[in-house]
């Protein structure tokens, strides 16, 4: 397959995640139980994949392990938990729109802590993303767009968590193989969720086979495989092309949500979504930086 195909398939897989999450929630599963079950399946798939591909990639130093623990707990775990819980309180489309504002946060963090200089185009993209976010929330008809204050806070939390993942990992994990990072992060996340309520793990075995199959698909085809595909796409076509092409995930999610879940966006939200998408494209075109797909 070509690099473009890998990136598009990655975006297609990631765009289906909030849809599958909503379908699992419809079965009466709590977000924490789903996080644990999804993580356990992820551990099995990730460990099996790295052992099959190159077992020596599991060897890391203590400094590398310490950095992975920091990113896993304060970035990936926090972002995923906020995202999963937010989807209980808001539509898949709106939650994903807010999550995708994280590149603007990364830009601001890099300017403050890494002293990276911002151009007029950076500021324009930031303004477009912020205005788009306010329009997407549509504060004047908050209830009509099926949003809650708690859901909004959680979605913003997920965006901040993903911003930390990108910001921290950009400098500290660049010398670690992506499959190594993915495998250890999955295990760290899952241990974190289990530690919150160890007794809840027993309920996973009580879930029906249809629910377990849906969660297995969720872990494999909307999380791990898209992660590997985006990495392969980056390798084949470069960061800038892959970054721009990956933004197709945002409209794909809205299309999935409309077809499968019957969600509808009003014209104010649609305008906000277009502004966020335009701001993201401008920001990635200016930076020419590698894409890091939001953690879910």
N, C-alpha and C positions, 0 to 999 in steps of 0.2 A: 504494500500500500504506500501511497505517497504521504509526505509530511502533512499536506493539507487535509487528507482523509483522516489521519490520526487525530489532528486537532479538532476536526468537525465531529468525529465520533466521541471524543472526550467531552466536548460541549454538549452533545446529545445525551450522553450518560448523566452528566452532572445536572442537566436541566430537568431530568426525570426524578431526581432525588426528592424534592419537596412534594411532588405528586404522590410518590410511593409512601412517603411519610404520612401524608393525609389519609391515604387508604388504610394504612396500618392503624392509625389512630381511630378510624371508623370501626375497628374491631374491638375497641375498648382497651387498648394497650396504653400504659402511661409512658410519658417521654423518658423517664429514668430507666424503666425496664427495657424500653426500645434501645436506648443508648448502650445498655449493658449487652443486650443480645446482639446488636449490630457490631459492637466492639469485639465480642467473642468470635463471631463469624470472621470478622476482619483479621483477628489474630491468627486464626487457622489458615486463612487464605494467604496472608502476607508471609507468615513463617514458611508455609509450604512452597510459595513462590521463590523466596530467597534461597531456600535449601536446594531447590531444583536448579536455580540459575547459577548461583555462586555462593556457597556456604561461608566462604572466608569473609564475605561482606559483613557478617555479624560481629567481627572483631572490631572493637572500638577502644579508645583510651578513656581513662577516667575524666579528663577535661571535656572530651567529646560527650561522654555520657551525662555529665553535669549540665552541659548546654542543652542536650536533648530533653532532659527532665524539666528544665526551666521553660523551654518552648512548649513541651507537651502539656504541662500543667497550667501555665499562665496564658498560653496562647490557644493551642488546639482544643484542649478540654473545655476551656471557658467559652470559646467561640462555638463549638459544637453544641454544648449544653444550652446556651442562649438561643441558638438557631432552632434546635429541636423543640424547645419550650415555646418559642415565639410562634411557631406554626400552629400551636394549639389555640392561639388568640387572634391570629390574623390570617389573611389569605396567603396562598403560596406566592402569588405575584407580588404583593406589596412587601412581604418579608424579604424576598429575593432582591427587589429593587433597593431596599435599605441596606442589605448586606453588601451590595455591589458598590456602595459609596466608600468602601475601605481604602481604595487607592489614594483618595484625597487625604485621608488620615495619615497614610504612610508618607505622603509627600510632605505634610506638615511636620511629622516626627523627624524625617530626614533633614529638614531645614533647621530644626531646633537643635538636634543632638549631633548630627553629622556635618552641620554647617554647609549643607548643599544649597547652592544658589538657585533661586526661582526666577523664571522668566515671566514675561507678560502672559505667555500662553499657559503657564502653570496656574496663574491667578484666574485667567478666564475659565479654565477647566474646573477650578475649584468653585467659582461662582455658579457655573452651569450645574454642577452636581448638587450644590446646596439648594439652589432654587428648585431644581428638579425633585429633590427630596421633599421639600415643603409642599410642592404641588402633588406629588404622589401620595402623601399622607392625607391631603385634602381635608385640612383641619375644620373647614366650614361645614362639612358633612361627614364627620368622623364616624358616626354610627352606621351611616349608609354604606360606607366602604368596608364594613365588617372589621374594624380595627378597635383595639382597646389600648389604654395607656400602658398597661403592663406589657402587652404584646409589642408596642412600640419601643419601650425601654429595653426589652429583651433583644429585639432586632438590632437596635443601636449597639447593645452590648456585644452581639455577635460580630458586628462590623469592627468594633474596637479590638476584639479578640483576634480577628483575622489580620487587622493592621499590625498588631504586635507580632504575629507569626511572620509576616513579610518583613517587617522592620528588623526584628531580632535575627531571623534566619538569614537575611541578606548578607550579613557580615560574619556571623559566628558559625554557620553550618555550611559554608560554601565549599569546604574541602572534604565533606562527607558525601559518600555516594547516595543518590536520591532513594534507592531501594533500602539502604540502611536506615536513613532518616524515617522513611515511611513505616518500616517494620517496627522500629523502637517507639515511634510516636503512637502507633496503634496500641501497643502493649501498655505504654504509660497512661494513655487515655483510659483504656479499659480498666486498669487497676484503680485509677482514680474514681471511676464511676462505681465500681464494686465496693470500694472502701466507704462510700457514702451510705450504702445499705446492703451489707453482705447477705442478709437473709432474702433479699429480693431476687438474688441469682437463682434460688430454688424454683421460683415461679416460671423461669424460662422453660424448664422441662415440662411444665404443665400447659404450655401453649400448644395449640393445634398445629398439625402438620402444614396446613395451608398458610398459617401465619408465619411459621418458621421458614417456609419456602420463600415467602414474600420478603422476609428480613434477610435471608441469604442472598436473594437477588439484589436487594438494596445495598448490601455490603460489597458485593462483587462488581455489579454492573453500574452502580452510580457513585462509587467511592474509589475502590482500589484500581480497577481496570482503567477508568478515565484518568486516574493519576498517572498510570504508566503510559497511557497513550499520549497525554500532553507532553510528558518528558521525551517520548520518541519523536513527537512532532517538533519540539524545540530543537532536537538534535538534527533533524532533516531540513527544516526550512528556516531556522534561526529564530531568535527571540522576538524581533519586531513584528514579523509576519504572523507568527503564532499568537502573539499577544493581541493583535488587532482581530484576527480571525476568531479567537476564543470569546470575544464579546458577543458572539451570536448566541451564547448560552442564555443571555438575558431575555431576548425576544422568544427564544425557544421555550423557556419556562412559562412565559405568559401564554403561549400557544397551547402547551400541554395543559395548563390550568384551565384554559377556556374549553378545550375539547373534553377533557376527562372529568374535571371537577365542576364545570359549569360556571366558573368565575367570570365576572365581567368588570371591566374598568370603565369609569366615566371619562369624558374628554379631558378633564383636568388632570387625572392620574396618567392618562396616556401621554399628555404633553410633558408631564414630569418624567415619565419613563424615557421619552425621547431626549430630554435634556440630560438626564443621567448618562444615557448611552453615548450621546455626543460628547459629553465631558470626559468620559472614559476613553473614547477613541482619541480625542485630542491629547489627553494626558499621556497615553501610551505611545502615540506617534511622536510626541516631543521627547519623551524619555528614552524610547527605544529599549525599554527594559524588559527582562523576562517576565512572563506572566506567571503568577502564582494563583491557582484556582482557589476560590474561597473554601475554607474548611467547613464541613457540615457534619 
